Amino acid sequence: MKFVFPNLGNLSVLLCALMREAGGSCVGPIPTTVRTAELGAKYAPSDACMPMKIVLGNFIEGYENGADTALFLGGFGPCCFGYFAETYKLIFEQNGIKLNVITLEPDLQGVSQGLKLFHDVSDSSLVYLAHLLRKGFSYVRVLDEFEHQMYKKRAEINDLDELKRLNNFVRDTKQRLNKADSLDVVHDIAAEAIKRLEDFKSDSIPNVKIGIVGDIYSVIDSYMNKDIQGLLADMGVYSQKNMSLSLWIEDKLKNKKQEWQKYADTFLKENVGGFARETVGSAAYWADGAFDGIIEIYPLNCMPENVAKTILPTISKKYNKPIMSLIVDEMSGEAGYITRLEAFTQMIIRRKEAEYERALPRN
C-alpha cells in the first residue's frame, strides 16, 4: 500500500514521517493549493462543505502521484464529517478512481486498527509501532508550539526585510519537515526552529489580542482559513487558536474537564455535533478573559457552527467583547476577507483607545 493522508495542520507531516520510519510508503505531504480545492469541488456534491472538498482534492492529488490507499477518520453525531469517508468511496467508485479508503474511528479501537494496518504494510512489529505512535502524540506538541511562536514573532516585526527573512525561514523549515524520514527528525527540526525564532528582532508589542474559534478544520488548516493568523500578525495582532492537533489529542486522552467546557455548560449544554460546544465555550472563556475580540471561522453549510453562531451575540453582550463570524468556501474572495479582518481590528483598536481616554483623570 502507498498511503495518502489529508492535510490538517501538521497531521500529514507526522503520519508521513511515521510511515517512512516504520518502513511503509506514503505520498506527500502535498501542499494544498487552488487546484486542490478545484479538484474537490469538481467531484464533491454541490452542497458539500469546503473541508470535504479540500480533503477530497488532497486524496485525488495523492492518487495522481501514485497513492493507492487513503486514510481518513470516522465520526458520529449530527455532523456530516462522519459521512465523509463513505462519500469519498462512492465518488471514487463512480469516477473510476482506484483509491481505497480506510476509515479509522477516533477512539481506542481506531488506534488499534491503525496499528494493525501499519503493521501489515511495514517491516515493524506492533510493539515498535505503538512506540512510534506514542512518540508522535508527544511530538505533535512541539510542532504546534513552533507554529504558535512563529505567528507571535511575526506579529512583533514591522521591519519588512526582517519579516521577509522570517517568512523565508518558516518556508524552509516546513520544506524540511515535509521531507523528514523519522519522527525524531521532525521533533529536532521543530525544536531547533523554535530556538532560532529568537534570532529575529522584534520591534513592536501587539496591543490587540484576538481569539480564533470554529470547527477544527477551519481553525487549523491555513489554506482553509486563508492563513488568518498570518494576516492578523501582519496587522500587528496577536492571535491564538482554540484548537490544534495536540489540544484535540489531549482532550481525547484526558478526562479532566477543561475551562472552556465549564463556560459551554452555561450557553450550550447539549452536543449538537462538530465543534459547536468548543466554539461557544472557548469564545465565552476568552471573552471573559484578556482577549479583546473573538473571530469564529467556519465553512459554508456547517450546521453545528451555524448553531454556535446564534449563541455568540449573547456571549458578546454579556462580556462586552466584539465577536465576528467568518464563513468561507472555495468562492470566498481574499480581498473582502482581508477587509473584514482589518475593519474588525480597527474597531477593537478604537474601543481600546476610547476606554483608555475614559480612564484618564479629569481636571
Solvent accessible surface area in square Angstrom, and as a share of the most:
residue,aa,sasa,rsa
1,M,110,0.49
2,K,72,0.31
3,F,0,0.00
4,V,4,0.03
5,F,8,0.03
6,P,9,0.06
7,N,19,0.10
8,L,25,0.13
9,G,30,0.29
10,N,24,0.12
11,L,40,0.20
12,S,4,0.03
13,V,14,0.08
14,L,16,0.08
15,L,30,0.15
16,C,1,0.00
17,A,0,0.00
18,L,6,0.03
19,M,0,0.00
20,R,76,0.28
21,E,44,0.20
22,A,3,0.02
23,G,43,0.41
24,G,17,0.16
25,S,43,0.28
26,C,18,0.11
27,V,14,0.08
28,G,21,0.20
29,P,21,0.13
30,I,46,0.23
31,P,89,0.56
32,T,22,0.13
33,T,64,0.37
34,V,95,0.54
35,R,118,0.43
36,T,0,0.00
37,A,5,0.04
38,E,106,0.48
39,L,23,0.11
40,G,0,0.00
41,A,36,0.28
42,K,147,0.62
43,Y,58,0.22
44,A,11,0.08
45,P,59,0.37
46,S,112,0.72
47,D,102,0.53
48,A,14,0.11
49,C,23,0.14
50,M,9,0.04
51,P,8,0.05
52,M,13,0.06
53,K,18,0.08
54,I,0,0.00
55,V,4,0.02
56,L,0,0.00
57,G,0,0.00
58,N,6,0.03
59,F,0,0.00
60,I,7,0.04
61,E,13,0.06
62,G,0,0.00
63,Y,72,0.27
64,E,92,0.41
65,N,88,0.45
66,G,45,0.43
67,A,4,0.03
68,D,62,0.32
69,T,3,0.02
70,A,0,0.00
71,L,13,0.06
72,F,14,0.06
73,L,57,0.28
74,G,3,0.03
75,G,23,0.22
76,F,177,0.74
77,G,41,0.39
78,P,70,0.44
79,C,31,0.19
80,C,88,0.53
81,F,73,0.30
82,G,24,0.23
83,Y,146,0.56
84,F,9,0.04
85,A,3,0.02
86,E,95,0.43
87,T,28,0.17
88,Y,0,0.00
89,K,75,0.32
90,L,99,0.49
91,I,11,0.06
92,F,4,0.02
93,E,138,0.62
94,Q,139,0.62
95,N,73,0.37
96,G,54,0.52
97,I,19,0.10
98,K,163,0.69
99,L,10,0.05
100,N,79,0.40
101,V,7,0.04
102,I,27,0.14
103,T,34,0.19
104,L,20,0.10
105,E,72,0.32
106,P,37,0.23
107,D,72,0.37
108,L,143,0.71
109,Q,141,0.63
110,G,3,0.03
111,V,53,0.30
112,S,68,0.44
113,Q,81,0.36
114,G,7,0.06
115,L,31,0.15
116,K,120,0.51
117,L,20,0.10
118,F,11,0.04
119,H,72,0.32
120,D,90,0.47
121,V,34,0.19
122,S,17,0.11
123,D,138,0.72
124,S,15,0.10
125,S,57,0.37
126,L,85,0.43
127,V,121,0.70
128,Y,83,0.31
129,L,1,0.01
130,A,24,0.18
131,H,80,0.36
132,L,0,0.00
133,L,33,0.16
134,R,151,0.55
135,K,35,0.15
136,G,8,0.08
137,F,65,0.27
138,S,51,0.33
139,Y,37,0.14
140,V,1,0.01
141,R,120,0.44
142,V,23,0.13
143,L,3,0.01
144,D,23,0.12
145,E,71,0.32
146,F,8,0.03
147,E,39,0.17
148,H,52,0.23
149,Q,56,0.25
150,M,5,0.02
151,Y,18,0.07
152,K,80,0.34
153,K,30,0.13
154,R,35,0.13
155,A,2,0.01
156,E,26,0.12
157,I,9,0.05
158,N,97,0.50
159,D,72,0.37
160,L,140,0.70
161,D,113,0.58
162,E,29,0.13
163,L,27,0.13
164,K,135,0.57
165,R,115,0.42
166,L,0,0.00
167,N,58,0.30
168,N,52,0.27
169,F,20,0.08
170,V,13,0.07
171,R,121,0.44
172,D,64,0.33
173,T,2,0.01
174,K,90,0.38
175,Q,90,0.40
176,R,107,0.39
177,L,7,0.04
178,N,40,0.20
179,K,160,0.68
180,A,4,0.03
181,D,89,0.46
182,S,19,0.12
183,L,1,0.00
184,D,60,0.31
185,V,56,0.32
186,V,0,0.00
187,H,58,0.26
188,D,86,0.44
189,I,12,0.06
190,A,0,0.00
191,A,29,0.22
192,E,73,0.33
193,A,3,0.02
194,I,40,0.20
195,K,144,0.61
196,R,105,0.38
197,L,6,0.03
198,E,138,0.62
199,D,99,0.51
200,F,6,0.03
201,K,151,0.64
202,S,46,0.30
203,D,70,0.36
204,S,36,0.23
205,I,160,0.81
206,P,32,0.20
207,N,99,0.51
208,V,3,0.02
209,K,62,0.26
210,I,0,0.00
211,G,0,0.00
212,I,0,0.00
213,V,0,0.00
214,G,0,0.00
215,D,15,0.08
216,I,24,0.12
217,Y,17,0.07
218,S,0,0.00
219,V,0,0.00
220,I,11,0.06
221,D,8,0.04
222,S,55,0.35
223,Y,64,0.24
224,M,1,0.00
225,N,5,0.03
226,K,47,0.20
227,D,43,0.22
228,I,1,0.00
229,Q,10,0.05
230,G,0,0.00
231,L,30,0.15
232,L,0,0.00
233,A,4,0.03
234,D,78,0.40
235,M,56,0.25
236,G,26,0.25
237,V,3,0.02
238,Y,35,0.13
239,S,7,0.05
240,Q,60,0.27
241,K,31,0.13
242,N,18,0.09
243,M,12,0.05
244,S,14,0.09
245,L,9,0.05
246,S,10,0.06
247,L,86,0.43
248,W,50,0.18
249,I,24,0.12
250,E,37,0.17
251,D,53,0.28
252,K,109,0.46
253,L,111,0.55
254,K,111,0.47
255,N,159,0.82
256,K,155,0.66
257,K,103,0.44
258,Q,59,0.26
259,E,77,0.35
260,W,42,0.15
261,Q,39,0.17
262,K,100,0.42
263,Y,49,0.19
264,A,0,0.00
265,D,43,0.22
266,T,95,0.55
267,F,37,0.15
268,L,20,0.10
269,K,150,0.64
270,E,127,0.57
271,N,101,0.52
272,V,34,0.20
273,G,2,0.02
274,G,34,0.33
275,F,38,0.16
276,A,0,0.00
277,R,40,0.15
278,E,28,0.12
279,T,0,0.00
280,V,0,0.00
281,G,0,0.00
282,S,6,0.04
283,A,0,0.00
284,A,0,0.00
285,Y,86,0.33
286,W,23,0.08
287,A,2,0.02
288,D,74,0.38
289,G,42,0.41
290,A,80,0.62
291,F,12,0.05
292,D,26,0.13
293,G,0,0.00
294,I,1,0.00
295,I,0,0.00
296,E,0,0.00
297,I,0,0.00
298,Y,1,0.00
299,P,2,0.01
300,L,81,0.40
301,N,83,0.42
302,C,17,0.10
303,M,90,0.40
304,P,3,0.02
305,E,0,0.00
306,N,61,0.31
307,V,46,0.27
308,A,0,0.00
309,K,81,0.34
310,T,99,0.57
311,I,29,0.14
312,L,3,0.02
313,P,86,0.54
314,T,78,0.45
315,I,0,0.00
316,S,26,0.17
317,K,176,0.75
318,K,122,0.52
319,Y,41,0.15
320,N,99,0.51
321,K,44,0.19
322,P,13,0.08
323,I,35,0.18
324,M,20,0.09
325,S,21,0.13
326,L,4,0.02
327,I,73,0.37
328,V,2,0.01
329,D,31,0.16
330,E,60,0.27
331,M,159,0.71
332,S,34,0.22
333,G,49,0.47
334,E,99,0.44
335,A,80,0.62
336,G,43,0.41
337,Y,13,0.05
338,I,46,0.23
339,T,80,0.47
340,R,112,0.41
341,L,0,0.00
342,E,80,0.36
343,A,59,0.46
344,F,13,0.05
345,T,3,0.02
346,Q,88,0.39
347,M,59,0.26
348,I,1,0.01
349,I,42,0.21
350,R,144,0.53
351,R,72,0.26
352,K,65,0.28
353,E,96,0.43
354,A,38,0.29
355,E,80,0.36
356,Y,145,0.55
357,E,99,0.44
358,R,161,0.59
359,A,83,0.65
360,L,79,0.39
361,P,122,0.77
362,R,185,0.68
363,N,205,1.05
